[in-house]
Amino acid sequence: RWRYINTAGETAFDGSFTQPGDFKDGLALVEVSSGGCRFIDTTGAPLTPDWDDAEEFSCGLALVKRDGLYGYIDRTGEVVIPLQFTSASSFVDGVALVRRGEERIAISTTGETLYGCPFEKAGGTFRFGVIWVMQGGQYGLMNTAGELVVPCEWDEYVGMPFLFGDVTAMKKDGELGFVNRQGELVTGQRWDEARTGYAIDGEYLYLLEDGGLTIRNADGTQVY
């Protein structure tokens, strides 16, 4: 059985849970033997009754699920956006993508509809300001304002978009393209995936082209 200790190494409380979570601002999300989960405070007391599923707090709200429907609670445990969605994501920059029946929409932290999301498919949670979307079997990237920053013209998005800066990798016809936040090919061309190794950091794009290393900055200009 798991237990929490204080900074002196003493037992703070024993837990009737199967998987602990880290405390963040006085609350932790833990899994319980029923298969559900709950938020607890630093004394081990539950914040609310158990949920079927939940995610960590983000933008002051936590995504929770019960009986197949999703909603959001605040840090007091009060349900502030009712459980009404068939799928939902955590808030990022004050925006969450949810589905209610066949309708996919973006909502604010007050539950207000911000805009519709008329794509065939969409990723779960915004990461680094964007989320993948699909139209006509092709991938693109949409930002939290609902703007399509990378058109739906790629066979696949590669890795986590914009994880290491303002350039991300996309794939089409077996070739890699490196795209900026304006949806532009930063190198002006695509690259043979089978012959190209690459890495991206916050400032540079490293390409292994035909056995030689090329370093380009975020606008595609070759610097080495």
Backbone as CSV, one residue per row, in Angstrom:
resi,resn,N_x,N_y,N_z,CA_x,CA_y,CA_z,C_x,C_y,C_z
1,ARG,0.843,-1.203,0.000,0.000,0.000,0.000,0.871,1.243,0.000
2,TRP,0.469,2.218,-0.816,1.229,3.456,-0.909,0.947,4.358,0.292
3,ARG,1.916,5.207,0.593,1.709,6.215,1.617,2.512,7.455,1.254
4,TYR,2.114,8.571,1.801,2.833,9.821,1.607,3.628,10.137,2.864
5,ILE,4.815,10.712,2.672,5.650,11.116,3.800,5.875,12.619,3.741
6,ASN,6.231,13.195,4.891,6.553,14.618,4.916,8.055,14.820,4.704
7,THR,8.505,16.062,4.772,9.915,16.352,4.485,10.864,15.795,5.534
8,ALA,10.326,15.381,6.700,11.151,14.747,7.741,11.204,13.232,7.572
9,GLY,10.543,12.734,6.558,10.525,11.292,6.313,9.470,10.556,7.115
10,GLU,8.614,11.294,7.819,7.561,10.689,8.632,6.314,10.462,7.787
11,THR,5.546,9.432,8.136,4.312,9.159,7.417,3.318,10.295,7.639
12,ALA,2.891,10.906,6.547,1.877,11.963,6.634,0.492,11.342,6.683
13,PHE,0.264,10.355,5.823,-0.987,9.594,5.847,-0.834,8.375,4.951
14,ASP,-1.571,7.314,5.303,-1.663,6.138,4.441,-2.778,6.383,3.442
15,GLY,-2.641,5.751,2.292,-3.649,5.965,1.264,-4.340,4.686,0.848
16,SER,-5.645,4.754,0.719,-6.402,3.625,0.184,-6.504,3.794,-1.323
17,PHE,-5.328,3.854,-1.965,-5.292,4.016,-3.407,-4.227,3.104,-3.983
18,THR,-4.349,2.828,-5.276,-3.459,1.885,-5.941,-2.330,2.560,-6.702
19,GLN,-2.476,3.855,-6.974,-1.416,4.579,-7.674,-1.418,6.026,-7.201
20,PRO,-0.310,6.490,-6.617,-0.262,7.872,-6.124,0.002,8.852,-7.253
21,GLY,-0.221,10.117,-6.961,0.128,11.183,-7.886,0.901,12.257,-7.159
22,ASP,1.559,13.116,-7.899,2.321,14.208,-7.300,1.385,15.323,-6.849
23,PHE,1.730,15.940,-5.722,0.964,17.096,-5.262,1.356,18.331,-6.067
24,LYS,0.335,19.073,-6.492,0.528,20.326,-7.199,-0.449,21.334,-6.607
25,ASP,0.089,22.367,-5.990,-0.738,23.393,-5.348,-1.720,22.778,-4.369
26,GLY,-1.255,21.778,-3.604,-2.051,21.233,-2.515,-2.998,20.109,-2.874
27,LEU,-3.017,19.670,-4.135,-3.905,18.588,-4.554,-3.127,17.549,-5.350
28,ALA,-3.532,16.283,-5.221,-2.927,15.201,-5.994,-4.037,14.335,-6.571
29,LEU,-3.813,13.825,-7.771,-4.745,12.912,-8.420,-4.238,11.491,-8.216
30,VAL,-5.059,10.641,-7.598,-4.641,9.272,-7.289,-5.658,8.283,-7.852
31,GLU,-5.187,7.075,-8.134,-6.067,5.998,-8.571,-6.463,5.154,-7.367
32,VAL,-7.695,4.652,-7.372,-8.216,3.878,-6.243,-8.574,2.470,-6.697
33,SER,-8.795,1.595,-5.709,-8.973,0.172,-5.994,-10.216,-0.127,-6.826
34,SER,-11.181,0.772,-6.825,-12.388,0.571,-7.626,-12.126,0.709,-9.117
35,GLY,-10.929,1.194,-9.462,-10.593,1.436,-10.855,-10.775,2.883,-11.253
36,GLY,-11.351,3.679,-10.354,-11.532,5.092,-10.618,-10.391,5.920,-10.054
37,CYS,-10.648,7.196,-9.851,-9.617,8.090,-9.331,-10.280,9.204,-8.535
38,ARG,-9.457,9.890,-7.752,-9.955,11.007,-6.947,-8.839,12.014,-6.725
39,PHE,-9.236,13.232,-6.410,-8.288,14.251,-5.976,-8.277,14.267,-4.447
40,ILE,-7.078,14.338,-3.859,-6.943,14.412,-2.410,-6.147,15.648,-2.037
41,ASP,-6.367,16.122,-0.789,-5.565,17.235,-0.298,-4.379,16.701,0.495
42,THR,-3.606,17.573,1.112,-2.366,17.166,1.772,-2.592,16.406,3.077
43,THR,-3.846,16.264,3.489,-4.155,15.408,4.644,-4.649,14.028,4.191
44,GLY,-4.815,13.862,2.884,-5.339,12.607,2.346,-6.836,12.606,2.165
45,ALA,-7.503,13.697,2.562,-8.953,13.775,2.441,-9.353,13.958,0.978
46,PRO,-10.408,13.252,0.534,-10.836,13.389,-0.862,-11.502,14.738,-1.106
47,LEU,-11.218,15.309,-2.259,-11.825,16.587,-2.632,-13.272,16.387,-3.078
48,THR,-13.532,15.284,-3.779,-14.856,14.984,-4.312,-15.064,13.474,-4.255
49,PRO,-16.273,12.996,-4.553,-16.446,11.560,-4.773,-15.563,11.079,-5.931
50,ASP,-15.384,9.765,-6.032,-14.507,9.217,-7.058,-15.074,9.459,-8.464
51,TRP,-14.135,9.580,-9.409,-14.484,9.734,-10.819,-14.057,8.484,-11.581
52,ASP,-14.713,8.224,-12.706,-14.277,7.121,-13.561,-12.912,7.411,-14.154
53,ASP,-12.665,8.687,-14.457,-11.375,9.120,-15.008,-11.247,10.613,-14.756
54,ALA,-10.033,11.092,-14.760,-9.788,12.524,-14.552,-8.390,12.856,-15.041
55,GLU,-8.148,14.138,-15.278,-6.825,14.623,-15.637,-6.420,15.734,-14.677
56,GLU,-5.138,16.052,-14.666,-4.621,17.082,-13.772,-5.258,18.439,-14.082
57,PHE,-5.223,19.337,-13.089,-5.754,20.682,-13.289,-4.918,21.441,-14.315
58,SER,-5.618,22.193,-15.134,-4.995,23.041,-16.141,-5.889,24.257,-16.334
59,CYS,-5.314,25.442,-16.287,-6.095,26.690,-16.376,-7.150,26.748,-15.273
60,GLY,-6.843,26.139,-14.123,-7.736,26.200,-12.980,-8.851,25.174,-12.954
61,LEU,-8.957,24.349,-13.993,-10.016,23.352,-14.079,-9.429,21.974,-14.360
62,ALA,-10.133,20.948,-13.894,-9.718,19.570,-14.164,-10.816,18.858,-14.942
63,LEU,-10.414,18.128,-15.965,-11.329,17.311,-16.757,-11.681,16.058,-15.966
64,VAL,-12.978,15.765,-15.841,-13.434,14.579,-15.114,-14.453,13.819,-15.958
65,LYS,-14.589,12.520,-15.675,-15.497,11.668,-16.442,-16.295,10.788,-15.490
66,ARG,-17.594,10.660,-15.781,-18.436,9.721,-15.045,-19.562,9.251,-15.969
67,ASP,-19.795,7.940,-15.967,-20.872,7.347,-16.774,-20.792,7.756,-18.242
68,GLY,-19.553,7.817,-18.748,-19.356,8.061,-20.175,-19.401,9.510,-20.611
69,LEU,-19.605,10.434,-19.684,-19.666,11.852,-20.040,-18.583,12.633,-19.306
70,TYR,-18.086,13.691,-19.970,-17.002,14.512,-19.437,-17.515,15.900,-19.051
71,GLY,-16.890,16.459,-18.030,-17.129,17.835,-17.616,-15.904,18.347,-16.889
72,TYR,-16.029,19.451,-16.172,-14.874,20.079,-15.535,-15.221,20.520,-14.117
73,ILE,-14.258,20.367,-13.210,-14.405,20.839,-11.838,-13.361,21.910,-11.555
74,ASP,-13.663,22.746,-10.540,-12.655,23.713,-10.110,-11.890,23.151,-8.913
75,ARG,-11.022,23.952,-8.324,-10.127,23.444,-7.286,-10.835,23.240,-5.938
76,THR,-12.083,23.641,-5.850,-12.868,23.322,-4.652,-13.620,22.009,-4.826
77,GLY,-13.579,21.435,-6.027,-14.290,20.198,-6.316,-15.661,20.416,-6.914
78,GLU,-16.048,21.677,-7.093,-17.369,21.971,-7.660,-17.361,21.747,-9.169
79,VAL,-18.419,21.118,-9.673,-18.576,20.943,-11.117,-19.006,22.292,-11.695
80,VAL,-18.129,22.895,-12.499,-18.414,24.229,-13.032,-18.829,24.186,-14.499
81,ILE,-18.461,23.125,-15.209,-18.970,22.871,-16.563,-19.564,21.474,-16.517
82,PRO,-20.884,21.345,-16.641,-21.558,20.056,-16.415,-21.034,18.925,-17.294
83,LEU,-21.184,17.704,-16.773,-20.800,16.515,-17.521,-21.802,16.316,-18.653
84,GLN,-21.366,16.652,-19.870,-22.268,16.647,-21.021,-21.571,16.251,-22.318
85,PHE,-20.245,16.090,-22.270,-19.487,15.865,-23.498,-19.126,14.390,-23.652
86,THR,-19.186,13.895,-24.895,-18.824,12.502,-25.156,-17.319,12.320,-25.293
87,SER,-16.603,13.382,-25.562,-15.140,13.387,-25.487,-14.720,14.817,-25.166
88,ALA,-13.557,14.961,-24.560,-13.108,16.291,-24.147,-11.619,16.248,-23.863
89,SER,-11.018,17.423,-23.754,-9.592,17.542,-23.470,-9.384,18.569,-22.377
90,SER,-8.187,18.568,-21.801,-7.839,19.577,-20.806,-7.673,20.939,-21.467
91,PHE,-7.819,21.988,-20.666,-7.674,23.346,-21.189,-6.207,23.701,-21.400
92,VAL,-5.948,24.401,-22.483,-4.633,24.970,-22.791,-4.872,26.388,-23.278
93,ASP,-4.214,27.365,-22.654,-4.408,28.771,-23.011,-5.884,29.152,-22.973
94,GLY,-6.633,28.540,-22.032,-8.032,28.890,-21.864,-8.982,28.270,-22.862
95,VAL,-8.498,27.293,-23.655,-9.319,26.667,-24.697,-9.258,25.155,-24.550
96,ALA,-10.404,24.480,-24.707,-10.456,23.019,-24.734,-11.330,22.581,-25.900
97,LEU,-10.949,21.483,-26.520,-11.722,20.914,-27.618,-12.598,19.801,-27.050
98,VAL,-13.912,19.868,-27.325,-14.856,18.898,-26.779,-15.783,18.412,-27.888
99,ARG,-16.467,17.324,-27.583,-17.455,16.798,-28.533,-18.758,16.551,-27.794
100,ARG,-19.847,17.058,-28.360,-21.174,16.877,-27.794,-22.036,16.262,-28.895
101,GLY,-22.292,14.948,-28.793,-22.956,14.249,-29.884,-22.042,14.215,-31.095
102,GLU,-22.536,14.706,-32.217,-21.724,14.744,-33.441,-21.008,16.080,-33.614
103,GLU,-21.242,17.001,-32.698,-20.680,18.348,-32.820,-19.367,18.463,-32.063
104,ARG,-18.300,18.886,-32.748,-17.013,19.143,-32.114,-16.811,20.648,-32.038
105,ILE,-16.567,21.172,-30.837,-16.442,22.610,-30.639,-15.280,22.910,-29.703
106,ALA,-14.852,24.159,-29.705,-13.888,24.657,-28.728,-14.644,25.502,-27.719
107,ILE,-14.326,25.325,-26.429,-14.999,26.072,-25.375,-13.987,26.829,-24.527
108,SER,-14.501,27.845,-23.814,-13.683,28.599,-22.863,-13.832,27.985,-21.482
109,THR,-13.104,28.510,-20.509,-13.168,27.986,-19.143,-14.499,28.301,-18.452
110,THR,-15.335,29.116,-19.078,-16.681,29.348,-18.557,-17.704,28.424,-19.214
111,GLY,-17.243,27.610,-20.175,-18.143,26.708,-20.898,-18.738,27.317,-22.139
112,GLU,-18.363,28.560,-22.442,-18.880,29.252,-23.630,-18.279,28.647,-24.895
113,THR,-19.111,28.474,-25.936,-18.623,28.007,-27.232,-17.832,29.120,-27.905
114,LEU,-16.596,28.830,-28.272,-15.741,29.813,-28.933,-15.822,29.710,-30.449
115,TYR,-15.788,28.486,-30.950,-15.885,28.252,-32.399,-16.117,26.773,-32.650
116,GLY,-16.626,26.466,-33.830,-16.804,25.085,-34.232,-15.516,24.522,-34.811
117,CYS,-15.420,23.215,-34.816,-14.236,22.532,-35.363,-14.747,21.527,-36.396
118,PRO,-14.911,21.962,-37.652,-15.614,21.170,-38.655,-14.749,20.136,-39.376
119,PHE,-13.750,19.607,-38.689,-12.845,18.655,-39.332,-13.284,17.218,-39.078
120,GLU,-12.822,16.302,-39.933,-13.186,14.893,-39.795,-12.682,14.327,-38.470
121,LYS,-11.447,14.681,-38.123,-10.836,14.216,-36.892,-9.994,15.339,-36.309
122,ALA,-9.700,15.228,-35.022,-8.825,16.207,-34.370,-8.130,15.537,-33.204
123,GLY,-6.935,16.010,-32.897,-6.184,15.479,-31.764,-6.848,15.824,-30.449
124,GLY,-6.372,15.209,-29.371,-7.047,15.352,-28.088,-6.839,16.679,-27.404
125,THR,-5.592,17.104,-27.221,-5.290,18.292,-26.420,-4.308,19.179,-27.175
126,PHE,-4.519,20.490,-27.108,-3.566,21.420,-27.699,-2.199,21.253,-27.040
127,ARG,-1.164,21.187,-27.858,0.214,21.115,-27.369,1.034,22.174,-28.081
128,PHE,1.721,22.977,-27.293,2.570,24.030,-27.852,1.779,24.916,-28.812
129,GLY,0.511,25.153,-28.433,-0.323,26.104,-29.160,-1.082,25.561,-30.345
130,VAL,-0.915,24.274,-30.681,-1.596,23.720,-31.857,-2.150,22.335,-31.555
131,ILE,-3.008,21.885,-32.458,-3.558,20.538,-32.393,-3.665,20.025,-33.828
132,TRP,-3.446,18.722,-34.021,-3.589,18.207,-35.387,-5.064,18.033,-35.729
133,VAL,-5.382,18.288,-37.000,-6.730,18.079,-37.515,-6.620,17.352,-38.844
134,MET,-7.717,16.692,-39.253,-7.708,15.944,-40.508,-8.929,16.309,-41.339
135,GLN,-8.694,16.530,-42.626,-9.767,16.780,-43.578,-9.409,16.085,-44.889
136,GLY,-10.324,15.274,-45.411,-10.042,14.557,-46.651,-8.891,13.581,-46.518
137,GLY,-8.695,13.071,-45.290,-7.614,12.126,-45.047,-6.243,12.753,-44.945
138,GLN,-6.183,14.080,-44.942,-4.904,14.794,-44.881,-4.813,15.577,-43.578
139,TYR,-3.584,15.681,-43.056,-3.345,16.340,-41.780,-2.952,17.806,-41.946
140,GLY,-3.371,18.602,-40.960,-2.922,19.965,-40.820,-2.831,20.296,-39.346
141,LEU,-2.524,21.542,-39.020,-2.414,21.980,-37.636,-3.276,23.223,-37.422
142,MET,-4.053,23.211,-36.329,-4.920,24.334,-35.971,-4.447,24.922,-34.646
143,ASN,-4.484,26.247,-34.521,-4.076,26.869,-33.259,-5.275,27.070,-32.327
144,THR,-5.032,27.606,-31.138,-6.096,27.726,-30.135,-7.143,28.776,-30.513
145,ALA,-6.847,29.613,-31.505,-7.824,30.585,-31.984,-8.734,29.987,-33.057
146,GLY,-8.504,28.716,-33.399,-9.315,28.062,-34.427,-8.804,28.289,-35.831
147,GLU,-7.610,28.855,-35.959,-7.030,29.145,-37.276,-6.206,27.955,-37.758
148,LEU,-6.364,27.620,-39.029,-5.592,26.533,-39.630,-4.229,27.088,-40.023
149,VAL,-3.214,26.823,-39.205,-1.894,27.410,-39.453,-1.065,26.572,-40.415
150,VAL,-1.351,25.282,-40.490,-0.730,24.416,-41.488,-1.869,23.746,-42.248
151,PRO,-2.003,23.972,-43.547,-3.123,23.424,-44.317,-3.180,21.900,-44.261
152,CYS,-4.381,21.363,-44.425,-4.581,19.910,-44.428,-4.161,19.345,-45.792
153,GLU,-2.847,19.157,-45.936,-2.308,18.658,-47.201,-1.142,17.692,-46.982
154,TRP,-1.042,17.178,-45.738,0.049,16.286,-45.384,-0.484,14.901,-45.032
155,ASP,0.284,13.871,-45.399,-0.112,12.492,-45.112,0.008,12.170,-43.623
156,GLU,0.925,12.851,-42.944,1.198,12.528,-41.544,1.902,13.700,-40.888
157,TYR,1.613,13.923,-39.614,2.438,14.842,-38.851,3.413,13.993,-38.042
158,VAL,4.617,14.472,-37.871,5.691,13.671,-37.289,6.035,14.212,-35.914
159,GLY,5.868,13.362,-34.882,6.255,13.774,-33.541,5.315,14.816,-32.969
160,MET,5.794,15.564,-31.993,5.013,16.582,-31.299,5.200,17.918,-32.008
161,PRO,4.137,18.487,-32.587,4.306,19.744,-33.332,4.906,20.850,-32.482
162,PHE,5.953,21.493,-33.010,6.592,22.650,-32.394,7.111,22.379,-30.990
163,LEU,7.498,21.126,-30.743,8.038,20.760,-29.439,9.337,21.503,-29.147
164,PHE,10.163,21.691,-30.177,11.486,22.263,-29.960,11.650,23.656,-30.573
165,GLY,10.560,24.349,-30.845,10.694,25.687,-31.390,9.626,25.982,-32.417
166,ASP,9.968,26.752,-33.429,8.988,27.234,-34.396,8.991,26.448,-35.697
167,VAL,9.581,25.263,-35.700,9.593,24.401,-36.882,9.136,23.016,-36.482
168,THR,8.308,22.395,-37.323,7.881,21.020,-37.069,7.988,20.214,-38.351
169,ALA,8.028,18.892,-38.214,8.177,18.005,-39.367,6.826,17.422,-39.756
170,MET,6.541,17.413,-41.058,5.352,16.787,-41.622,5.801,15.839,-42.735
171,LYS,4.919,14.962,-43.165,5.312,13.962,-44.153,4.283,13.902,-45.284
172,LYS,4.781,13.792,-46.521,3.923,13.638,-47.690,4.654,12.829,-48.750
173,ASP,3.973,11.804,-49.278,4.547,10.953,-50.330,5.917,10.404,-49.935
174,GLY,6.066,10.056,-48.648,7.322,9.495,-48.187,8.426,10.510,-48.014
175,GLU,8.107,11.801,-48.123,9.105,12.850,-47.972,8.786,13.701,-46.742
176,LEU,9.831,14.220,-46.115,9.703,15.091,-44.960,9.677,16.543,-45.393
177,GLY,8.764,17.309,-44.784,8.760,18.747,-44.969,8.885,19.405,-43.608
178,PHE,9.589,20.510,-43.540,9.781,21.222,-42.283,9.026,22.545,-42.376
179,VAL,8.021,22.683,-41.514,7.014,23.728,-41.645,7.085,24.662,-40.449
180,ASN,6.947,25.970,-40.695,6.929,26.924,-39.588,5.493,27.194,-39.144
181,ARG,5.325,28.085,-38.180,3.999,28.353,-37.612,3.090,29.111,-38.577
182,GLN,3.610,29.566,-39.702,2.795,30.186,-40.744,2.401,29.177,-41.824
183,GLY,2.819,27.898,-41.627,2.477,26.861,-42.586,3.381,26.827,-43.797
184,GLU,4.506,27.543,-43.738,5.417,27.630,-44.869,6.522,26.579,-44.757
185,LEU,6.930,26.025,-45.906,8.095,25.139,-45.935,9.339,25.991,-45.710
186,VAL,10.017,25.784,-44.598,11.134,26.668,-44.267,12.337,26.437,-45.169
187,THR,12.457,25.246,-45.733,13.582,24.979,-46.625,13.185,25.126,-48.088
188,GLY,11.908,25.373,-48.345,11.450,25.528,-49.722,11.322,24.222,-50.470
189,GLN,11.525,23.100,-49.796,11.450,21.806,-50.458,11.173,20.717,-49.437
190,ARG,10.875,19.506,-49.948,10.718,18.348,-49.088,11.933,17.451,-49.276
191,TRP,12.109,16.514,-48.330,13.319,15.714,-48.290,12.969,14.235,-48.244
192,ASP,13.766,13.432,-48.911,13.582,11.987,-48.935,13.740,11.442,-47.521
193,GLU,12.652,10.914,-46.955,12.697,10.450,-45.574,13.721,9.342,-45.380
194,ALA,13.835,8.459,-46.366,14.731,7.315,-46.229,16.202,7.741,-46.202
195,ARG,16.504,8.928,-46.708,17.898,9.359,-46.811,18.201,10.559,-45.916
196,THR,17.210,10.995,-45.146,17.368,12.214,-44.363,17.205,11.938,-42.879
197,GLY,18.225,12.253,-42.108,18.081,12.281,-40.660,17.918,13.736,-40.250
198,TYR,17.222,13.965,-39.146,17.027,15.357,-38.748,16.869,15.471,-37.243
199,ALA,17.111,16.658,-36.756,16.831,17.003,-35.368,16.471,18.476,-35.341
200,ILE,15.621,18.861,-34.394,15.181,20.244,-34.276,15.404,20.686,-32.833
201,ASP,16.006,21.860,-32.663,16.003,22.451,-31.322,15.348,23.814,-31.420
202,GLY,15.454,24.612,-30.387,14.740,25.873,-30.370,15.198,26.866,-31.416
203,GLU,16.374,26.654,-32.015,16.902,27.648,-32.948,17.265,27.067,-34.300
204,TYR,17.718,25.808,-34.333,18.261,25.278,-35.579,17.596,23.971,-35.995
205,LEU,17.619,23.741,-37.301,17.179,22.500,-37.918,18.431,21.801,-38.459
206,TYR,18.661,20.572,-37.978,19.852,19.822,-38.384,19.412,18.738,-39.362
207,LEU,19.974,18.751,-40.568,19.615,17.788,-41.601,20.837,16.968,-42.005
208,LEU,20.653,15.664,-42.048,21.695,14.787,-42.577,21.303,14.455,-44.006
209,GLU,21.936,15.136,-44.959,21.571,15.018,-46.361,22.700,14.338,-47.133
210,ASP,22.375,13.163,-47.697,23.364,12.427,-48.480,24.669,12.244,-47.714
211,GLY,24.546,11.970,-46.421,25.729,11.683,-45.617,26.419,12.902,-45.066
212,GLY,25.970,14.114,-45.439,26.588,15.326,-44.933,25.625,16.107,-44.053
213,LEU,26.147,16.836,-43.098,25.330,17.589,-42.162,25.098,19.007,-42.671
214,THR,23.838,19.408,-42.706,23.468,20.779,-43.017,22.724,21.350,-41.817
215,ILE,23.066,22.564,-41.427,22.371,23.238,-40.337,21.677,24.466,-40.904
216,ARG,20.368,24.571,-40.644,19.585,25.698,-41.117,18.891,26.362,-39.929
217,ASN,18.635,27.648,-40.047,17.876,28.306,-38.991,16.379,28.191,-39.272
218,ALA,15.549,28.824,-38.443,14.103,28.606,-38.511,13.460,29.091,-39.805
219,ASP,14.132,29.987,-40.559,13.559,30.408,-41.854,14.115,29.601,-43.019
220,GLY,14.926,28.573,-42.713,15.443,27.683,-43.763,16.789,28.059,-44.307
221,THR,17.331,29.229,-43.898,18.620,29.667,-44.405,19.725,28.735,-43.894
222,GLN,20.581,28.274,-44.801,21.666,27.384,-44.401,22.749,28.193,-43.688
223,VAL,23.123,27.721,-42.492,24.143,28.416,-41.723,25.435,27.602,-41.623
224,TYR,25.332,26.301,-42.012,26.546,25.475,-42.001,26.381,24.355,-43.003
